[in-house]
Amino acid sequence: MPKISRYIIISLCFMFVAAQCLPAQDASAEVFGGYSYAKANPLVTLPKQNMNGWVGSAAGYANRWFGAGLEVAGQFGTLPPPSGITAPNLTFKEYSYLAGPQFRFVKTGKVQAAAKLLLGGVFGQVNLDKQTSAAASAQLSAAGYIGFNQTKFAMLVAVPVDVGLTKLIGIRVEPGLYLTDFSKTKQSNFRLSVGPVFRFGGK
C-alpha cells in the first residue's frame, strides 16, 4: 500500500513543522487517544453501518490559537449478506491517516475547543468469514460484496471539545464530518471520538 506510506510521510512533515514552533511562549502540544464511532461503509452502494474502533492523534500549537496535527484511526464493522444468500456476515474495516491545521477558538482554565481540517488517505477492505461456502462466495462476488480493497482520499472536519480534569489531563468529545472517496464516490459520514487528552507546555 504505497499510498498509505505517502500519507504517513506527509503527516510527519506537518508534525515536524508544528514541533519547530513549540519553543514560543504560548506554544503547547497535546496527545489524544480513545474510542471512535462512525456511520459508514466502504461499499458505497450499500447502506451505511455502525463502525467501532480506535483513534490516536497528536498536535502542536505554535501559539494560543493556531496549530497542526496528525491522526491515525481504525474502525470496524459487519455487513449482513443480501437477502436470498445464506452466509455469515461480512466484516469490513477502514484505516485513516490524516494531517492538517487546527484552530483553537476557546481556551479557558476548564474548557478548550478547536476546529480542525485534516486531509489524507483511508484504506478500506471487505472480508468474507472463513466458514463461507464456495457457493455463497460466488453469489457474494457476483453481487459485488467481496474483492473490495482500496486506498482513497479522505478528509475530516471536526470540533474537539476538551474538559480539563487537571492541568495536564482532560476528557475530549470530538464530533466530526468524515469524508471518503471509495469507488470514486463522495461519501459524507458522521464520526464521534471520545477519550483522554494529555496537554504539555503553554502557560
BAFI-3210 file (N, C-alpha, C; in Angstrom, 3 decimals, decimal comma, padded with zeros to 6 digits):
// residues 203
n [1|2|3|4|5|6|7|8|9|10|11|12|13|14|15|16|17|18|19|20|21|22|23|24|25|26|27|28|29|30|31|32|33|34|35|36|37|38|39|40|41|42|43|44|45|46|47|48|49|50|51|52|53|54|55|56|57|58|59|60|61|62|63|64|65|66|67|68|69|70|71|72|73|74|75|76|77|78|79|80|81|82|83|84|85|86|87|88|89|90|91|92|93|94|95|96|97|98|99|100|101|102|103|104|105|106|107|108|109|110|111|112|113|114|115|116|117|118|119|120|121|122|123|124|125|126|127|128|129|130|131|132|133|134|135|136|137|138|139|140|141|142|143|144|145|146|147|148|149|150|151|152|153|154|155|156|157|158|159|160|161|162|163|164|165|166|167|168|169|170|171|172|173|174|175|176|177|178|179|180|181|182|183|184|185|186|187|188|189|190|191|192|193|194|195|196|197|198|199|200|201|202|203]
n.u [000,836|001,511|000,515|-000,465|001,884|002,892|001,007|001,514|004,129|003,675|002,054|003,857|005,579|003,969|003,761|006,426|006,893|005,126|006,317|008,660|007,822|007,244|008,911|007,973|006,346|003,591|003,255|002,133|001,469|-000,388|-001,716|-003,881|-006,153|-008,418|-011,776|-013,574|-016,345|-018,183|-020,496|-020,628|-019,562|-017,462|-018,320|-019,951|-022,388|-024,115|-026,140|-025,105|-023,242|-022,913|-019,819|-017,113|-014,213|-010,854|-008,857|-006,049|-004,136|-001,964|-000,901|000,524|000,694|001,505|001,072|-001,294|-003,631|-003,317|-002,417|-001,087|-001,710|-001,713|-003,432|-004,349|-006,570|-008,705|-011,457|-014,177|-016,566|-019,602|-021,336|-024,423|-025,285|-026,793|-030,352|-031,577|-029,161|-027,424|-025,242|-022,517|-022,199|-020,387|-017,182|-015,856|-013,443|-011,844|-008,991|-007,655|-005,463|-004,454|-003,757|-003,290|-004,258|-005,158|-007,452|-007,826|-010,525|-011,655|-010,321|-009,985|-009,453|-010,755|-012,125|-011,485|-011,722|-011,662|-011,321|-010,738|-009,152|-008,451|-006,534|-005,909|-005,484|-007,460|-007,761|-009,723|-011,404|-013,107|-014,067|-014,575|-016,165|-014,383|-015,828|-017,606|-019,368|-018,349|-020,257|-021,827|-019,855|-019,388|-021,864|-021,892|-019,715|-020,640|-022,622|-021,171|-020,078|-017,669|-014,038|-013,245|-010,879|-009,336|-007,441|-007,990|-008,693|-009,291|-011,017|-011,354|-013,452|-013,647|-014,642|-012,999|-013,676|-012,520|-012,625|-011,136|-009,553|-007,338|-004,431|-002,901|-004,369|-007,324|-010,758|-011,883|-014,391|-015,289|-017,016|-017,509|-017,307|-016,786|-015,218|-015,087|-013,798|-014,341|-014,465|-014,633|-016,695|-018,169|-018,584|-020,280|-019,834|-020,827|-018,845|-017,618|-015,498|-014,125|-012,297|-009,302|-007,223|-003,959|-002,051|000,669|003,108|002,779|001,087]
n.v [-001,196|001,564|004,195|004,750|004,894|007,247|009,105|008,926|009,948|012,594|013,433|013,274|015,295|017,553|017,475|017,871|020,507|021,797|021,153|022,629|025,076|025,028|026,133|028,752|031,256|030,828|028,324|024,929|021,416|018,429|015,178|012,676|009,960|007,218|005,925|005,426|006,104|005,495|006,106|004,467|002,994|001,202|000,062|001,760|001,669|000,391|000,346|002,480|001,388|000,696|001,470|000,624|001,483|002,661|005,604|007,736|010,644|013,499|016,812|020,058|023,361|026,472|028,928|030,560|030,036|028,796|025,744|022,505|019,113|015,471|012,390|009,018|006,404|003,569|001,684|-000,634|-002,933|-004,873|-006,524|-007,451|-010,242|-010,040|-010,433|-013,729|-014,990|-017,349|-016,928|-016,160|-012,978|-010,375|-008,920|-005,633|-002,981|000,165|002,135|005,181|007,920|010,946|014,503|017,979|021,503|023,099|025,108|026,828|028,031|028,448|028,842|028,250|027,944|025,601|024,585|023,766|024,337|023,527|023,816|021,618|020,690|017,982|016,207|013,428|009,943|006,903|003,500|000,884|-002,215|-005,263|-008,358|-011,907|-014,304|-017,112|-019,444|-019,298|-020,741|-022,128|-021,768|-019,677|-017,726|-017,295|-016,204|-013,868|-012,559|-012,085|-010,290|-008,117|-007,850|-008,762|-008,851|-006,271|-003,751|-000,978|002,083|005,372|008,941|010,918|012,987|014,907|016,923|018,390|019,060|019,227|019,113|019,839|018,998|019,954|017,906|017,959|020,108|018,898|016,777|015,888|015,314|014,435|015,157|014,611|015,429|014,908|015,445|013,048|012,405|010,384|008,705|006,333|004,041|006,112|007,703|010,225|010,305|011,231|011,003|010,475|010,930|010,153|010,736|009,801|010,254|010,307|013,252|014,537|017,243|019,468|021,937|025,512|028,272]
n.w [000,000|-001,109|-001,219|001,336|002,843|001,772|002,727|005,470|005,620|004,773|006,884|009,042|008,311|008,665|011,471|012,176|011,356|013,079|015,525|015,471|016,211|018,894|021,016|021,378|023,445|024,057|023,059|022,733|023,211|022,417|023,105|022,084|022,552|022,054|021,970|018,919|016,899|013,930|011,270|008,509|005,352|003,297|000,944|-001,126|-002,433|-000,811|002,246|004,976|007,834|011,384|012,801|014,884|016,779|017,158|017,908|017,495|018,106|017,601|018,281|017,714|018,923|017,628|018,710|020,892|019,458|016,902|015,264|014,253|013,314|013,462|012,712|013,327|012,668|013,248|012,186|012,500|011,222|010,585|007,935|006,769|004,668|001,360|000,890|000,319|000,041|001,774|004,214|006,485|008,258|006,564|007,205|007,606|007,260|008,011|007,740|008,565|007,741|008,567|008,333|009,229|009,654|012,812|014,630|017,461|019,229|021,698|024,869|028,028|031,598|032,197|029,934|026,543|023,054|019,592|016,003|013,340|010,282|008,543|006,200|003,998|003,639|003,252|003,945|002,839|003,328|002,605|003,960|003,755|005,926|007,166|007,143|005,108|002,442|-000,768|-002,760|-001,704|-001,612|-004,333|-005,056|-003,506|-004,606|-007,192|-006,549|-005,870|-003,335|-002,344|-002,681|-002,402|-001,962|-001,311|-001,410|-000,714|-001,078|001,862|004,257|007,218|009,054|012,055|015,490|018,229|021,663|024,794|028,196|031,084|033,526|035,155|035,132|033,184|032,093|030,347|029,262|026,126|023,713|020,465|017,813|014,284|010,686|008,363|005,462|002,549|-000,419|-001,780|-004,501|-006,337|-005,438|-003,658|-000,186|002,681|006,080|009,493|012,397|015,656|018,357|021,508|024,504|026,643|026,842|026,700|027,703|027,048|027,881|027,147|028,807]
ca.u [000,000|002,456|-000,144|-000,552|003,202|002,998|000,195|002,202|005,250|003,122|001,602|005,029|006,093|003,130|004,123|007,765|006,730|004,499|007,264|009,639|007,237|006,900|009,580|007,306|005,841|002,266|003,194|001,740|001,275|-001,408|-001,804|-005,240|-006,430|-009,619|-012,784|-014,092|-017,547|-018,519|-021,586|-020,000|-019,455|-016,633|-019,138|-020,779|-023,721|-024,907|-026,432|-024,049|-023,323|-022,213|-018,418|-016,486|-012,770|-009,933|-008,255|-004,918|-003,702|-001,031|-000,926|001,341|000,202|002,580|000,687|-002,514|-004,785|-003,072|-001,521|-001,231|-001,659|-001,946|-004,326|-004,493|-007,763|-009,164|-012,851|-014,522|-017,996|-020,080|-022,287|-025,224|-025,354|-028,076|-031,414|-031,504|-027,850|-027,171|-023,815|-022,248|-021,958|-019,064|-016,535|-015,160|-012,630|-011,268|-007,877|-007,422|-004,197|-004,821|-002,980|-003,726|-004,258|-006,163|-007,682|-008,475|-011,330|-011,986|-009,243|-010,130|-008,816|-011,508|-012,627|-010,839|-012,418|-010,939|-011,825|-009,608|-009,364|-007,404|-006,572|-005,013|-005,984|-008,162|-007,708|-010,936|-011,365|-014,232|-013,589|-015,519|-015,922|-013,711|-016,775|-018,498|-019,263|-017,910|-021,425|-022,178|-018,797|-019,631|-023,025|-021,488|-018,833|-021,491|-023,388|-020,251|-019,828|-016,313|-012,988|-013,044|-009,630|-008,983|-006,899|-008,527|-008,625|-010,212|-010,933|-012,123|-013,716|-014,098|-014,587|-012,664|-014,000|-011,834|-012,954|-009,957|-009,641|-006,205|-003,731|-002,304|-005,258|-008,713|-011,601|-012,249|-015,501|-014,975|-017,868|-016,898|-017,776|-015,733|-015,480|-014,276|-013,933|-014,253|-015,097|-014,844|-017,997|-018,052|-019,459|-020,206|-020,132|-020,711|-017,868|-017,520|-014,388|-014,154|-011,188|-008,459|-006,267|-002,843|-001,552|002,004|003,567|001,845|001,004]
ca.v [000,000|002,688|005,470|004,961|005,371|008,646|009,893|008,969|010,881|013,946|013,723|013,532|016,624|018,526|017,486|018,453|021,957|022,252|020,995|023,706|026,281|024,833|026,986|030,033|031,432|030,249|027,058|023,776|020,183|017,563|013,803|012,196|008,606|006,676|005,196|006,149|005,534|006,100|005,533|004,486|001,718|001,389|-000,316|002,971|001,420|-000,287|001,218|002,678|000,523|001,160|001,059|000,926|001,314|003,446|006,779|008,343|011,857|014,403|018,142|021,092|024,722|027,455|029,997|030,250|029,727|028,055|024,598|021,473|017,797|014,283|011,427|007,676|005,780|002,312|001,397|-001,970|-003,194|-006,080|-006,249|-008,644|-010,612|-009,685|-011,428|-014,818|-015,632|-017,874|-016,792|-015,325|-011,563|-009,968|-007,922|-004,607|-002,092|001,359|002,761|006,522|008,578|012,323|015,582|019,300|022,594|023,197|026,486|026,802|029,242|028,593|028,381|028,702|027,019|024,350|024,102|024,176|023,865|023,867|023,285|021,103|020,199|017,005|015,590|012,297|008,771|005,869|002,163|000,134|-003,613|-006,121|-009,732|-012,989|-015,234|-018,316|-020,545|-019,071|-021,806|-021,707|-021,299|-018,353|-016,807|-016,945|-015,312|-012,573|-011,926|-011,598|-009,154|-007,013|-007,713|-009,152|-008,399|-004,823|-003,418|000,301|003,204|006,556|010,222|011,103|014,278|015,012|018,249|018,020|020,073|018,630|019,893|019,239|019,440|019,623|017,270|018,595|020,967|018,091|015,726|016,254|014,386|015,021|014,693|015,180|015,090|015,343|015,013|012,200|012,295|009,401|008,739|004,974|003,771|007,414|008,199|011,028|009,841|012,019|010,112|011,020|010,252|010,670|010,172|010,143|009,665|011,252|014,077|014,950|018,528|019,816|023,270|026,629|028,928]
ca.w [000,000|-001,144|-000,980|002,774|003,280|001,378|003,654|006,754|005,483|004,761|008,243|009,871|007,946|009,368|012,881|012,295|011,262|014,325|016,624|015,413|016,794|020,292|021,985|021,573|024,809|024,198|022,340|023,519|022,455|023,002|022,617|022,333|022,110|022,652|021,187|017,759|016,260|012,640|010,483|007,193|004,658|002,100|-000,218|-001,118|-002,997|000,212|003,396|005,969|009,001|012,573|012,889|016,164|016,681|017,982|017,279|018,183|017,419|018,273|017,674|018,317|018,684|017,531|019,633|021,641|018,620|015,662|015,346|013,228|013,933|012,642|013,345|012,768|013,243|012,669|012,518|012,057|011,227|009,918|006,867|006,505|003,243|000,752|001,051|-000,640|000,118|003,111|004,508|007,663|007,992|006,113|008,049|006,842|008,096|007,411|008,450|008,010|008,071|008,230|008,936|008,794|010,636|013,880|015,075|018,777|019,394|023,119|025,743|029,406|032,514|032,287|028,653|025,304|021,855|018,369|014,733|012,595|008,927|008,305|004,878|003,877|002,938|004,001|003,363|003,129|002,902|002,983|004,028|003,993|007,019|006,675|007,033|003,971|001,445|-002,094|-003,500|-001,179|-002,034|-005,735|-005,099|-002,951|-005,581|-008,277|-006,030|-005,627|-001,904|-001,962|-003,583|-002,239|-001,296|-001,922|-000,647|-001,371|-000,361|002,989|004,928|008,455|009,626|013,398|016,552|019,516|022,855|025,938|029,551|031,876|034,841|035,811|034,184|032,128|031,585|030,131|028,521|024,835|022,889|019,152|016,669|013,028|009,372|007,829|004,025|001,841|-001,878|-002,282|-005,799|-006,979|-004,986|-002,440|000,880|003,914|007,202|010,845|013,245|017,019|019,127|022,938|025,237|027,382|026,118|027,554|027,199|027,503|027,519|027,269|030,102]
c.u [000,879|001,801|-000,232|000,775|003,388|002,217|000,871|003,355|004,766|002,684|002,775|005,649|005,293|003,546|005,509|007,694|006,141|005,491|008,300|009,134|007,037|007,682|008,911|006,607|004,500|002,144|002,802|001,592|000,229|-001,364|-003,161|-005,377|-007,695|-010,497|-013,299|-015,266|-017,785|-019,717|-021,127|-020,044|-018,577|-017,338|-020,229|-022,170|-024,650|-025,143|-025,235|-024,313|-022,592|-020,797|-017,847|-014,991|-012,012|-009,402|-007,089|-004,444|-002,709|-001,047|000,013|000,796|001,374|002,331|-000,621|-003,620|-004,522|-002,091|-001,745|-001,088|-001,844|-002,790|-004,290|-005,688|-008,077|-010,579|-013,289|-016,030|-018,326|-021,195|-023,099|-025,250|-026,708|-029,100|-031,321|-030,180|-027,604|-025,671|-023,648|-022,088|-020,539|-018,496|-015,856|-014,445|-012,149|-010,154|-007,604|-006,140|-004,323|-003,909|-003,493|-003,759|-005,371|-006,242|-008,455|-009,229|-011,858|-010,816|-009,411|-009,428|-009,480|-011,857|-011,766|-011,621|-011,668|-011,716|-010,618|-010,046|-008,193|-007,613|-005,606|-005,648|-006,699|-008,046|-008,961|-010,854|-012,589|-013,760|-014,728|-015,157|-015,306|-014,670|-017,756|-018,280|-018,837|-019,073|-021,832|-021,131|-019,008|-020,803|-022,667|-020,578|-019,645|-022,292|-022,498|-019,888|-018,392|-015,315|-012,710|-011,788|-009,107|-008,334|-007,273|-008,336|-009,653|-009,991|-011,807|-012,229|-014,340|-013,927|-014,283|-012,954|-013,411|-012,331|-011,814|-010,287|-008,533|-005,554|-003,228|-003,276|-006,676|-009,461|-012,062|-013,480|-015,361|-015,942|-017,239|-017,613|-016,614|-016,054|-014,531|-014,619|-013,791|-015,028|-015,457|-016,216|-017,799|-019,060|-019,217|-020,678|-020,017|-019,669|-017,796|-016,399|-014,453|-012,960|-010,375|-007,521|-005,220|-002,205|-000,214|002,347|002,496|001,844|000,076]
c.v [001,256|004,021|005,770|005,462|006,842|009,544|010,009|009,960|012,324|014,353|014,042|014,884|017,724|018,628|018,090|019,974|022,504|022,193|022,102|024,977|026,180|025,701|028,342|030,068|030,741|028,891|025,930|022,577|019,340|016,194|013,258|010,761|008,081|005,931|006,068|005,384|006,245|005,373|005,597|003,091|001,932|000,944|000,738|002,759|000,767|000,643|001,334|001,811|001,170|000,595|001,511|000,695|002,225|004,636|007,251|009,562|012,631|015,728|019,066|022,460|025,690|028,638|029,594|029,682|028,794|026,911|023,655|020,118|016,681|013,301|010,102|007,028|004,480|002,026|000,119|-002,184|-004,516|-005,710|-007,509|-008,962|-010,211|-010,803|-012,471|-015,538|-016,060|-017,867|-015,989|-013,857|-011,346|-008,981|-006,889|-003,665|-000,915|001,875|004,116|007,109|010,030|013,323|016,912|020,305|022,480|024,648|026,442|028,110|029,428|028,054|029,028|027,688|025,659|023,750|024,635|023,587|024,352|023,348|022,796|020,542|019,284|016,328|014,405|011,154|007,820|004,564|001,412|-001,273|-004,350|-007,562|-010,710|-013,746|-016,511|-019,482|-020,367|-020,142|-021,240|-021,148|-019,900|-017,325|-016,350|-015,983|-013,919|-011,824|-011,338|-010,373|-007,958|-006,808|-008,035|-008,699|-006,914|-004,571|-002,134|001,237|004,474|007,803|010,248|012,475|014,238|016,467|018,006|019,172|019,360|019,590|019,164|019,854|018,989|018,965|017,789|019,504|020,173|017,124|016,253|015,125|015,094|014,335|015,387|014,687|015,604|014,818|014,323|011,901|011,290|009,418|007,331|004,835|005,059|007,997|008,955|010,546|010,673|011,148|010,867|010,222|010,932|009,948|010,676|009,492|010,716|012,025|014,557|016,188|018,867|021,243|024,302|027,199|028,156]
c.w [000,000|-000,862|000,508|003,318|002,935|002,341|005,019|006,710|005,490|006,159|009,155|009,559|008,626|010,833|013,101|012,270|012,555|015,487|016,639|016,085|018,299|021,281|022,215|022,929|025,019|023,507|023,282|022,601|023,162|022,333|023,034|021,845|022,768|021,670|020,047|017,151|014,932|012,042|009,035|006,584|003,426|000,819|-000,361|-001,702|-001,979|001,395|004,341|007,195|010,178|012,578|014,231|016,048|017,611|017,184|018,133|017,407|018,272|017,538|018,431|017,947|018,701|018,462|020,298|020,761|017,449|015,865|014,189|013,907|012,938|013,445|012,589|013,453|012,529|013,131|011,829|012,166|010,557|008,955|006,600|005,017|002,663|000,923|-000,060|-000,655|001,565|003,371|005,789|007,261|007,464|007,119|007,152|007,796|007,283|008,318|007,790|008,577|007,611|008,926|008,424|009,926|011,667|014,343|016,387|018,967|020,815|023,923|027,110|030,306|032,541|030,927|027,506|024,138|020,628|017,166|013,957|011,248|008,586|006,951|004,840|003,123|003,860|003,222|003,792|002,576|003,421|002,906|004,277|005,265|006,436|006,464|005,871|002,906|000,099|-002,901|-003,039|-001,597|-003,469|-005,867|-004,584|-003,909|-006,729|-007,850|-005,718|-004,171|-001,520|-003,023|-003,459|-001,428|-001,940|-000,911|-001,394|-000,505|000,770|003,609|006,175|008,864|010,990|014,370|017,867|020,671|024,056|027,238|030,453|033,197|035,748|034,772|032,979|031,459|031,437|029,434|027,251|024,243|021,536|018,070|015,382|011,804|008,682|006,360|003,377|000,354|-002,469|-003,591|-006,534|-006,658|-003,690|-001,411|002,130|005,071|008,517|011,619|014,603|017,746|020,561|023,612|025,970|026,453|027,117|026,926|027,844|027,071|027,677|028,657|031,036]
res [m|p|k|i|s|r|y|i|i|i|s|l|c|f|m|f|v|a|a|q|c|l|p|a|q|d|a|s|a|e|v|f|g|g|y|s|y|a|k|a|n|p|l|v|t|l|p|k|q|n|m|n|g|w|v|g|s|a|a|g|y|a|n|r|w|f|g|a|g|l|e|v|a|g|q|f|g|t|l|p|p|p|s|g|i|t|a|p|n|l|t|f|k|e|y|s|y|l|a|g|p|q|f|r|f|v|k|t|g|k|v|q|a|a|a|k|l|l|l|g|g|v|f|g|q|v|n|l|d|k|q|t|s|a|a|a|s|a|q|l|s|a|a|g|y|i|g|f|n|q|t|k|f|a|m|l|v|a|v|p|v|d|v|g|l|t|k|l|i|g|i|r|v|e|p|g|l|y|l|t|d|f|s|k|t|k|q|s|n|f|r|l|s|v|g|p|v|f|r|f|g|g|k]
***
